[in-house]
Each structure stands twice: as C-alpha cells, then as structure tokens.
Amino acid sequence: MIVSFTTTPSRISNCSKVVDAIVDQTLRADLIILNVPLKSSKTGELYEVPEGLKAPNEKLFINIVEDDLGPVTKLVPTIKYLRDSGYPKNTRIVYCDDDILYPRPMLESFSKTEEDSVWAASAFRLLDSGVSGVRSHNSVAAIAEGYGGVCVTLGMFGDDFFDYIDKLISHSDALKYSDDLILSNYFAKRGIPVKVNAKSYSFDILYSTVADAKKVKLLSEDIDFDPKLAEELPLSYALSYGDRTALSMVYAPNTFKN
C-alpha cells in the first residue's frame, strides 16, 4: 500500500503530523510519497523542506518534482515514479490531503476493498438539481473527494494519463485547481466505477463539505471553453462549499451514472 500526497509552501511545515498519522495506521504503509515541487505555480514561492521531514525515515520518500501541477500533484508524480520504478499494476495507492490526521483504520479498510474500483471515503453525485452526497458503503458515485482518502491501483492509469492531465491543467486555472473532478473524470473515461468505502471508519469524521454544498449552477456561458475538449471533460458545474474555490467545467449529460 502506497500513500501519496502533496502540499503547499505554507503548509509543508505541518506535514510531519500527517506523516505520523499515516505511520500509525493499523495497516502499515509500504511507502509514503510526499510530492514536493520546486516552487508554487500559484504564488511563485519556493518550497523549503523542514528538518523534521529530512530526518531518516525508511517509510517516507520526499519526491522533489520540477513542475507544480496544482492539487493533482498529490498523485501524478507518484504514478510516474511507480511506473518508472517497475511497480506492478496491482500496486494500491491511497492519495489524500496534507491537512487531515486520518483515522488509524483508514489503510486497513481500503485494503479490504476490491481492486477493480476506485474507493473513496467521501464522494458525491452530480444531478441536474444539484449535488448529492453519497454515504452508504459500496454505493456508486461520480466524484471521489481526495480529502477523505481515495484508493486506486497503478493499473488504472494508462499511457494517456499524463497527456490528459497536461491538456486539462493548461486549459485554465479553473481546471487546474479542480483535482477531484479531473481525476474522477479520468476514471469515468476509462470505465472505472467510483465507490464509497464507509465500512471501517466513520464517514462523518471526514465528511464536512458536501453536506453544506450550495446549489450548483451552470457556468458554460461564462467560461472560455474549447468545444473540442468536451469529450475530455464532461462537467460544467461550479461547486461552492465552505472555503473551497468554485470549479468550472463543461457537462455532457449521462456521462456519470446517477
């Protein structure tokens, strides 16, 4: 089991706490990968790895990467590293955020799920009437939310993955900072279902945003969008929850099963 995440220059000093929580899991991670860009593409600020993270730790790999891809940096460099290193396709990866102390049973609960689906502790569906949170174990959803932890396998990512990411994050900032939607859309394109893992630890511990989601609205008339990308990105909702940035994408009906 590989755990993968990224951070920002302002939050990297707190990453030791997240690493400690992952090390303390009931199922030990084989490797924890923290992807650290040279500088933030958003602010231009350089990253400085604190001494606490530099200390020898056989479980932690600080993966210094040249480009900051936005929030998808939590996963994209890890996929490249594992592929280049010859890891098998059935390698399981849990990607997560840098500001949550995850419950101790998280990795163990993901290890008991089937490998043919994407598993998320927090997920939702997109409906014409708005956003619908999905809480029941084994239920199918559309969008896997990274903050709750998402479990995938290396074999889910094809040779098209890196071109797909480059195309979307270069299109606009609205896409670049919408990692949950970009990654979930990729899974949908490849026919991989997203399911909810809420069996072994409390969903409510992490579930804090979707329940407070404001009603979504179409923004297709307000964004500069290349119609040729519609096949690549079947979403056109602006989602606003709490302190999260509104996300704008183009929606193709019936792409996701509701």
C-alpha positions as CSV (number, residue, x, y, z in Angstrom):
1,M,0.0,0.0,0.0
2,I,1.4,3.4,-1.1
3,V,0.2,6.7,0.4
4,S,0.7,9.8,-1.8
5,F,0.1,13.4,-1.2
6,T,1.4,16.9,-1.8
7,T,1.5,20.2,0.0
8,T,2.0,24.0,-0.4
9,P,4.9,26.1,0.8
10,S,2.8,27.5,3.6
11,R,1.7,24.0,4.9
12,I,4.7,21.9,4.4
13,S,5.9,22.6,8.0
14,N,2.8,20.7,9.2
15,C,3.3,17.6,7.1
16,S,5.2,15.7,9.8
17,K,1.9,15.4,11.7
18,V,0.2,13.9,8.7
19,V,3.1,11.5,8.1
20,D,3.0,10.5,11.8
21,A,-0.8,9.7,11.5
22,I,-0.1,7.6,8.4
23,V,2.8,5.7,10.0
24,D,0.5,5.0,13.0
25,Q,-2.1,3.2,10.9
26,T,-3.3,-0.2,11.9
27,L,-2.0,-1.4,8.5
28,R,1.4,-0.1,7.8
29,A,2.0,1.7,4.5
30,D,4.8,0.2,2.4
31,L,5.8,3.7,1.3
32,I,4.7,7.3,1.9
33,I,5.4,9.6,-1.0
34,L,5.3,13.4,-0.5
35,N,5.5,15.1,-3.8
36,V,7.2,18.5,-3.4
37,P,7.6,20.9,-6.4
38,L,10.5,23.3,-6.6
39,K,8.2,26.3,-6.4
40,S,4.4,27.0,-6.2
41,S,2.9,27.7,-9.6
42,K,0.2,29.8,-7.9
43,T,2.4,32.1,-5.8
44,G,5.9,31.6,-7.1
45,E,7.1,30.8,-3.6
46,L,9.9,28.3,-3.2
47,Y,9.4,25.2,-1.2
48,E,11.7,24.6,1.8
49,V,11.6,21.1,3.2
50,P,11.7,21.3,7.0
51,E,14.3,19.4,9.0
52,G,11.7,17.2,10.6
53,L,10.9,15.8,7.1
54,K,14.5,15.4,6.2
55,A,15.2,13.1,9.1
56,P,15.9,9.5,8.0
57,N,12.6,7.6,7.6
58,E,12.5,4.4,5.6
59,K,8.8,4.8,5.0
60,L,8.9,8.4,3.7
61,F,10.1,9.4,0.3
62,I,10.3,13.1,-0.5
63,N,9.8,13.2,-4.2
64,I,11.1,16.5,-5.5
65,V,9.4,17.4,-8.8
66,E,10.2,20.2,-11.2
67,D,6.6,21.3,-12.0
68,D,3.8,22.2,-9.7
69,L,0.7,20.8,-11.4
70,G,-1.7,22.1,-8.8
71,P,-3.6,19.7,-6.5
72,V,-3.2,16.8,-8.8
73,T,0.5,16.9,-7.8
74,K,-0.7,14.7,-4.9
75,L,-0.9,11.8,-7.4
76,V,0.5,12.4,-10.9
77,P,4.3,12.4,-10.0
78,T,3.6,9.3,-7.9
79,I,2.2,7.4,-10.9
80,K,5.2,8.3,-12.9
81,Y,7.6,7.3,-10.1
82,L,5.9,3.9,-9.6
83,R,5.8,3.1,-13.3
84,D,9.4,4.1,-13.8
85,S,10.4,2.0,-10.8
86,G,8.7,-1.1,-12.1
87,Y,6.0,-1.4,-9.5
88,P,3.3,-4.0,-10.6
89,K,-0.1,-2.8,-11.9
90,N,-1.9,-4.2,-8.9
91,T,0.0,-1.8,-6.5
92,R,-2.6,0.0,-4.4
93,I,-2.3,3.7,-3.9
94,V,-4.2,5.9,-1.4
95,Y,-4.0,9.6,-2.3
96,C,-5.0,12.1,0.3
97,D,-4.6,15.7,1.6
98,D,-1.9,17.4,3.7
99,D,-4.2,18.9,6.4
100,I,-6.1,15.9,7.9
101,L,-5.0,13.4,10.6
102,Y,-6.5,10.3,9.1
103,P,-8.2,7.7,11.4
104,R,-5.9,4.7,12.2
105,P,-8.1,2.1,10.3
106,M,-8.1,4.0,7.0
107,L,-5.5,2.0,5.1
108,E,-6.7,-1.3,6.6
109,S,-10.3,-0.5,5.4
110,F,-9.1,0.3,1.9
111,S,-7.0,-2.9,1.8
112,K,-10.3,-4.9,2.2
113,T,-11.9,-3.4,-0.9
114,E,-11.9,-4.8,-4.4
115,E,-9.2,-3.7,-6.8
116,D,-11.4,-3.1,-9.8
117,S,-13.0,0.1,-8.4
118,V,-11.9,3.4,-7.1
119,W,-12.8,3.6,-3.4
120,A,-13.4,6.9,-1.6
121,A,-14.3,7.7,1.9
122,S,-16.1,10.8,0.7
123,A,-17.9,11.1,-2.6
124,F,-20.9,12.7,-4.4
125,R,-23.0,12.5,-7.5
126,L,-23.8,15.4,-9.9
127,L,-27.5,15.8,-10.6
128,D,-29.4,18.3,-12.7
129,S,-30.9,19.6,-9.4
130,G,-27.5,19.9,-7.6
131,V,-25.0,17.9,-5.6
132,S,-26.0,14.7,-3.9
133,G,-23.6,13.3,-1.2
134,V,-23.1,9.5,-1.2
135,R,-22.6,7.9,2.2
136,S,-23.6,4.3,2.0
137,H,-20.8,1.7,1.8
138,N,-20.4,0.2,-1.7
139,S,-22.6,2.8,-3.3
140,V,-21.6,4.1,-6.7
141,A,-20.7,7.8,-7.0
142,A,-19.4,10.2,-9.6
143,I,-16.7,12.3,-7.9
144,A,-14.2,10.9,-5.4
145,E,-13.0,13.5,-2.9
146,G,-9.3,13.4,-2.2
147,Y,-9.6,14.9,1.3
148,G,-11.2,11.8,2.6
149,G,-8.6,9.5,1.1
150,V,-9.0,7.7,-2.3
151,C,-7.7,4.2,-3.1
152,V,-6.7,3.3,-6.6
153,T,-4.4,0.8,-8.3
154,L,-1.5,1.6,-10.6
155,G,-3.0,-0.3,-13.5
156,M,-5.9,2.1,-13.6
157,F,-3.7,4.7,-15.2
158,G,-2.9,4.2,-18.9
159,D,-0.3,5.7,-21.2
160,D,-2.8,8.5,-21.9
161,F,-2.9,9.7,-18.3
162,F,-0.1,12.3,-18.5
163,D,-1.3,13.8,-21.8
164,Y,-4.8,14.0,-20.3
165,I,-3.5,15.9,-17.2
166,D,-1.4,18.3,-19.3
167,K,-4.3,19.1,-21.6
168,L,-6.7,19.9,-18.7
169,I,-4.4,21.8,-16.3
170,S,-3.1,24.0,-19.2
171,H,-6.6,25.0,-20.3
172,S,-7.4,27.3,-17.3
173,D,-6.9,27.8,-13.6
174,A,-10.5,26.7,-13.0
175,L,-9.5,23.2,-14.3
176,K,-6.0,23.2,-12.8
177,Y,-7.3,23.5,-9.2
178,S,-10.2,21.1,-9.6
179,D,-8.3,17.8,-8.9
180,D,-11.3,15.8,-7.6
181,L,-13.2,16.4,-10.8
182,I,-10.2,16.0,-13.2
183,L,-9.2,12.6,-11.6
184,S,-12.8,11.4,-11.3
185,N,-13.5,12.3,-14.9
186,Y,-10.4,10.2,-16.0
187,F,-11.8,7.2,-14.1
188,A,-15.1,7.7,-15.9
189,K,-13.5,7.9,-19.3
190,R,-11.8,4.5,-18.6
191,G,-15.0,3.0,-17.3
192,I,-13.7,2.5,-13.7
193,P,-16.5,2.9,-11.1
194,V,-16.1,5.2,-8.1
195,K,-17.5,3.6,-4.9
196,V,-17.8,4.7,-1.3
197,N,-15.8,3.0,1.4
198,A,-17.6,3.8,4.6
199,K,-17.4,0.4,6.4
200,S,-14.5,0.5,8.7
201,Y,-14.2,4.1,10.0
202,S,-16.7,6.9,10.5
203,F,-17.5,8.7,7.3
204,D,-18.8,11.7,9.4
205,I,-15.3,12.3,10.8
206,L,-14.2,13.5,7.3
207,Y,-17.5,14.4,5.7
208,S,-17.6,18.2,6.2
209,T,-18.1,19.9,2.8
210,V,-20.6,18.2,0.6
211,A,-23.5,18.3,3.1
212,D,-23.1,22.1,3.1
213,A,-22.8,22.5,-0.6
214,K,-24.6,25.3,-2.2
215,K,-26.8,24.6,-5.2
216,V,-24.8,24.3,-8.3
217,K,-25.3,26.4,-11.4
218,L,-24.2,26.0,-15.0
219,L,-21.5,28.4,-16.0
220,S,-21.0,27.3,-19.6
221,E,-21.9,30.7,-20.8
222,D,-19.4,32.4,-18.5
223,I,-16.2,30.5,-19.3
224,D,-13.9,30.4,-22.3
225,F,-14.1,26.8,-23.3
226,D,-12.9,24.9,-26.3
227,P,-15.7,22.7,-27.5
228,K,-13.1,20.1,-28.7
229,L,-12.4,19.4,-25.1
230,A,-16.0,18.4,-24.3
231,E,-15.2,14.7,-24.8
232,E,-12.2,15.1,-22.4
233,L,-14.1,16.9,-19.7
234,P,-17.8,16.1,-19.2
235,L,-18.6,18.6,-16.5
236,S,-19.8,22.2,-16.4
237,Y,-20.7,22.8,-12.8
238,A,-19.5,25.4,-10.4
239,L,-19.4,23.9,-7.0
240,S,-19.1,26.0,-3.9
241,Y,-18.7,24.5,-0.5
242,G,-17.3,26.3,2.5
243,D,-13.9,27.7,1.7
244,R,-13.3,25.8,-1.5
245,T,-12.8,27.5,-4.8
246,A,-15.6,27.4,-7.4
247,L,-14.9,24.8,-10.0
248,S,-15.9,25.4,-13.6
249,M,-16.2,22.6,-16.2
250,V,-18.3,21.5,-19.2
251,Y,-21.0,19.0,-18.6
252,A,-22.0,16.2,-21.0
253,P,-25.3,14.6,-19.9
254,N,-25.3,10.9,-18.9
255,T,-21.6,10.7,-18.6
256,F,-21.9,9.7,-14.9
257,K,-24.4,7.3,-13.6
258,N,-26.6,9.0,-11.0
